[in-house]
Amino acid sequence: MSEAALPPLETQGPRFGIKKPEQRQDIQGDLSDAARVDTAMREFVRDFGAVAATYMESCVHCGMCAEACPFYVETGDPKYTPIWKIEPFKQAYKREVSPFAFFMRAFNLKRKVTLEELEQWQELIYDSCTMCGRCTLICPMGIDIASLVGLARHGMHKAGLVPHELWAAAERAEREGSPLGATPKVFKERVEWMGDESGVAMHMDLEQADVLVTMSSIEIQKYPQALAAVAKVLNHMGLSWTFRSDGYEATNFGLLSGNADWQKDMSLKLINAAIACKAKVLLLPECGHAYSAMRWAGANVYGKPLPFKVRHISEFLGEHVADGSIRVKKDLETTVTFHDPCQVARRGGVFDAPRRVLAALGAEVRELQDSRGMSWCCGGGGGVISIHRADAIRYKAFQIKMRQVDATGAAMLVTSCSNCRLSFDDSQAHFHWDKTAHSLLEAVADHLDDAPPEPAAAAPSPGSTTP
C-alpha cells in the first residue's frame, strides 16, 4: 500500500488511532490464494520448536481457558475459546511435523487449511485476542496460549493477512518511526512544548546520560502530560537523563502485527540509542506491550545480554519511592482502585510496585475482585483497539472490567499503561460511564515533595544522656 493510500490519523476525540478505512483492505500483497495458504502453513511450521510442539501435544481440551477469556465469557460463543484461536496453527503442526504427520496427510486426518479459514481466523487471533496471558495462567497443562497466538500472527503476516489498521500502523512505524505519526520532528516539538507549558527542564539528545527515557506514541500524541511528568520525576531525583530522537518510540507494532523483522528494527532503535548515550537504564513508558517487547524479547533481538537495565516506569517508581530517592507527599487522600496492565503485571510480575507508590501517596487502595495476576484485560491490548471492526466485541469484553471497577466503590481509577488508559477512555465515552482512568506516573509527578529531606538525627555518643 502506498503512503498516499494510508488513511489520515484521528487525533482528537475519545477514539484515537488509525481512522476507520472507507474500504477494508485486510489482505496485503499480491500473492495468489494458494500461495497465501502455503506461506502461512510454511511459516507456522517454521516457528515450531520443541516447546511449541509440546504445547500442541499437551492440550486435554478441558475448556478452562475459555472461562479465562473476556471475549468468550461476555459472548458465550465457543469460537472465542483461546485454544481454538490457534487451530490453524495446530492443524499445520499435526499435518506437517507431528510424530504422525505422514498418517495425517495420507489419510487426511488433518485436512489442509483453506484461505477462507485463515480469513475467519484472522478475526480470532487479532480482533478477539489481546495476548493478555490470562488463559496461559489458568491452563492446567501450562500451555502458553498467548505466545502461540503471537507465533500464529507471524504466519498471518507473511501470508499478508493482517487487519488493515494494524498493518497500516505497523507500516507507518517502520517507515516514519511511530505508528501514530509522532515522527522525530513531532516528538521534539512535543517535548519542547511540554517543557514550556509545565516549566520543566527537558533533556534531548544528550551525548551521555545514565537514563534513556522512551515514550509510547499514545502518550506523545494524546497524553503529552506524560512527557512533563517523567521529566519532573527524574529532575526531582537529580538524575542524568535524556530523550533521544533516534530512539524514543517504545510501542512495538511489529510485535503486535506479527512482523518479526519490523519488531527487530523497532527494538534495535531503542537498544542502539541506549548504547550510544551509554545509558545504564532504559526506562520504558506506561505501555504494556512495550514492556514485553523490550524487557523479555530485547536481548533475543540484540543477540546477547543487553548492556543496560530495562525498567517499566511503574517498576522504577516503586523501587525509588521505596529507597527514598523519590519523595512524595502523602496527600492523595481518596479511595483508589488499580487496574493491572496484563503485560506488566500478569506476564511481567510487577504487582507490588504500583501499590507501594499509591500507599506512599496516602491513597486507600480498594482491590478489584480479580486483580494482580488474575486481573481482567481492558480488551484493547495486542493492537485490538486499533481495529475498528473489533469495536463491538471489545466493548463487550470491557464490561467485566467496568462492573468490577464500579463494585469497588473507589473514587479514583489508576493504571500504568497508556493503551489501557485509551481503552478506558474510549469505553467511557461509549457507555457514558462516570469513571476516568488516571496515570500512575502523573499522580506521582503531581504529588512530589520537593522540600529538602530533614537530616537524620545524630546518634547519641556512648555514655551521653538524652534530655
Summary of the structure (lengths in Angstrom):
residues: 467
radius of gyration: 23.4
end to end distance: 81.1
largest distance: 94.1
contacts: 1599
relative contact order: 0.11
helix: 51%
strand: 8%
